Amino acid sequence: MSSSIAGISIPDSKLAREATELVRDCSTPLLFHHSTRVYFFGALTGANKGLTFDPELLYVGAMFHDLGLTKRYASTSERFEVDGANAAANFLRAHGLADGAIEVVWDAIALHTTPGIPQHKKPEVALVTAGVEMDVLGLGFPNVSPEARARVVEAHPRGASFKEDILRAFFEGIHRKPNTTFGNVKADVLARMDPNYARVDFCEVILSSAWPS
């Protein structure tokens, strides 16, 4: 397991160790290090905001949040967030966690691409999104010190072309089921990277429905 970084440690538990092994086994190094950074950035944000959270649930939420992009866990029709959430739920259920804890992690993963909602949910839900937004979008820099950011990235490198690489990883995970991006931020990835992508228009869905008026 990783040593402590800026006062934050990965939980030293059988569940956390097995989560690490699972994600490392089925993810690319890019997604593995990204997911680990999401945990640290989420936990650091929570600590700096004085939030009380379960590190183990936050860790599983962070590590599994992009698992739906992988070949092993991607379905043919569900949003990739739901695939990751379902994988985490099955993992936690196999470890005997209570339904309430499983629901928190499911929400944390399923909602991480739906801005405006996670911050109103349980701390673990909010902090997975905060970690994702920090690592991918650069949001929340004031919530994590420059020293802490540097130490996290040193331990779990972004690489020289992370921005383009993560966009490619998103594309590879979702382009075979484009309709699952309707209503979330990943539609922008397809619009940028697939010249044949036709975005579903919400207004047209309404106007072309079976209702006469």
C-alpha positions in Angstrom: 0.0 0.0 0.0 1.1 3.6 -0.5 2.6 5.4 2.4 1.0 8.4 3.9 0.9 11.5 1.7 0.3 14.8 3.3 -1.3 13.1 6.3 -3.6 10.9 4.2 -3.1 7.1 4.0 -4.8 4.4 2.0 -6.8 2.3 4.5 -4.7 -0.7 5.7 -7.5 -3.3 5.4 -8.1 -6.5 3.5 -10.9 -4.8 1.6 -8.7 -1.9 0.5 -5.8 -4.2 -0.5 -8.1 -6.4 -2.6 -9.7 -3.3 -4.2 -6.2 -2.1 -5.1 -5.3 -5.4 -6.6 -8.5 -5.7 -8.6 -8.2 -2.2 -10.1 -4.5 -2.6 -10.8 -5.2 -5.9 -12.5 -8.0 -4.7 -14.9 -7.1 -1.0 -15.5 -4.3 0.7 -17.4 -1.6 2.4 -15.4 -3.2 5.7 -16.5 -6.6 4.8 -14.9 -5.0 3.2 -11.9 -2.9 6.2 -11.0 -5.7 8.6 -11.8 -8.1 6.7 -9.5 -5.6 6.7 -6.7 -5.0 10.4 -7.1 -8.8 10.9 -6.9 -8.8 9.2 -3.5 -6.0 11.4 -2.2 -7.4 14.6 -3.6 -10.8 13.8 -2.3 -9.6 12.9 1.1 -7.4 16.0 1.3 -10.3 18.1 0.3 -12.5 16.5 3.0 -9.8 17.0 5.6 -9.3 20.6 4.7 -13.1 21.2 4.8 -13.4 19.5 8.2 -15.7 16.7 6.8 -16.2 13.4 8.5 -16.0 10.5 6.1 -15.2 6.8 5.9 -11.8 6.5 4.2 -12.5 2.9 3.2 -15.7 3.8 1.4 -14.1 6.8 -0.2 -11.2 4.7 -1.4 -13.4 2.1 -3.0 -15.5 4.8 -4.6 -12.4 6.5 -6.0 -10.7 3.3 -7.2 -13.8 1.9 -8.9 -15.2 5.2 -10.3 -13.7 4.5 -13.8 -13.9 0.8 -13.8 -16.8 0.9 -16.2 -14.4 2.1 -18.9 -12.5 -1.2 -18.8 -13.3 -4.2 -21.0 -13.9 -6.4 -18.0 -16.6 -4.3 -16.5 -18.1 -2.4 -19.4 -21.7 -3.4 -20.3 -23.2 -2.9 -23.8 -26.0 -0.6 -22.7 -25.4 1.0 -19.3 -23.6 4.3 -18.6 -20.0 3.6 -17.7 -20.6 5.2 -14.3 -23.4 2.6 -13.6 -21.1 -0.2 -14.7 -18.4 1.0 -12.2 -21.0 1.5 -9.5 -22.4 -2.0 -10.0 -18.9 -3.5 -9.9 -18.2 -1.8 -6.6 -21.5 -2.9 -5.2 -20.8 -6.5 -6.0 -17.3 -6.2 -4.6 -18.6 -4.7 -1.3 -21.4 -7.1 -1.0 -19.0 -10.0 -1.4 -17.1 -8.5 1.5 -20.2 -8.4 3.7 -20.7 -4.6 3.9 -24.1 -3.3 4.9 -26.6 -2.1 2.2 -26.3 1.5 3.5 -22.5 1.6 2.9 -22.9 -0.1 -0.5 -25.5 2.6 -1.5 -23.1 5.4 -0.6 -20.4 4.0 -2.8 -22.8 3.3 -5.6 -24.0 6.9 -5.5 -20.4 8.2 -5.4 -19.5 6.4 -8.6 -22.8 6.8 -10.5 -23.0 10.5 -9.9 -19.4 11.6 -10.4 -20.2 12.9 -13.9 -23.4 14.7 -12.9 -22.3 18.2 -11.6 -24.4 20.0 -9.0 -25.7 16.9 -7.2 -22.9 15.1 -5.4 -22.1 17.9 -3.0 -25.5 17.6 -1.5 -25.1 13.9 -0.8 -23.0 12.0 1.8 -19.4 13.2 2.2 -18.0 10.2 0.5 -20.2 10.9 -2.6 -19.2 14.6 -2.6 -15.5 13.8 -2.2 -15.2 11.3 -5.0 -16.5 14.0 -7.3 -14.2 16.5 -5.7 -11.3 14.3 -6.3 -12.3 13.7 -10.0 -12.8 17.4 -10.6 -9.5 18.2 -9.0 -7.5 15.7 -11.1 -9.3 16.0 -14.4 -10.7 19.6 -14.5 -8.3 21.3 -12.1 -11.2 22.5 -9.9 -10.6 22.9 -6.2 -6.9 23.8 -6.2 -7.3 26.1 -3.2 -8.6 23.1 -1.2 -5.3 21.2 -1.6 -2.0 22.8 -0.9 0.7 23.0 -3.7 2.9 20.8 -1.5 0.3 18.2 -1.1 -0.5 18.2 -4.8 3.1 17.8 -5.7 3.5 14.8 -3.3 0.4 13.1 -4.7 1.6 13.5 -8.3 5.1 12.3 -7.4 3.7 9.1 -5.9 1.1 8.6 -8.6 2.3 10.4 -11.8 0.1 12.1 -14.3 2.5 11.7 -17.1 3.5 14.2 -19.8 0.2 14.0 -21.7 -2.4 13.2 -19.1 -5.0 15.6 -20.5 -5.1 14.0 -23.9 -4.6 10.5 -22.6 -7.6 10.7 -20.2 -9.8 12.0 -23.0 -8.7 9.0 -25.2 -9.4 6.6 -22.3 -12.9 8.1 -21.9 -13.5 7.8 -25.6 -12.3 4.2 -25.8 -14.7 3.3 -22.9 -17.9 4.9 -24.2 -17.8 5.3 -28.0 -19.5 1.9 -28.6 -22.6 3.0 -26.7 -22.9 6.7 -27.5 -26.5 7.0 -26.3 -25.4 6.4 -22.7 -23.7 9.9 -22.8 -27.0 11.7 -23.1 -27.4 14.1 -20.3 -23.8 13.9 -18.9 -20.5 15.5 -19.6 -19.1 12.6 -21.6 -21.1 13.6 -24.6 -18.5 16.4 -25.1 -15.8 13.7 -25.4 -17.6 12.0 -28.3 -18.4 15.4 -30.0 -14.7 16.2 -29.9 -13.3 12.9 -31.0 -15.8 11.2 -33.3 -16.7 13.2 -36.4 -19.7 11.0 -37.0 -21.2 11.4 -33.5 -24.7 12.9 -33.5 -25.6 14.4 -30.2 -29.1 13.6 -28.9 -31.0 16.9 -28.6 -33.3 17.1 -25.5 -35.6 19.6 -27.2 -36.0 17.3 -30.2 -36.8 14.3 -27.9 -39.7 16.3 -26.5 -41.0 17.7 -29.8 -40.8 14.3 -31.5 -42.5 12.3 -28.7 -45.7 10.3 -29.3 -47.8 13.0 -27.5 -50.0 15.0 -29.9 -49.2 18.3 -28.0 
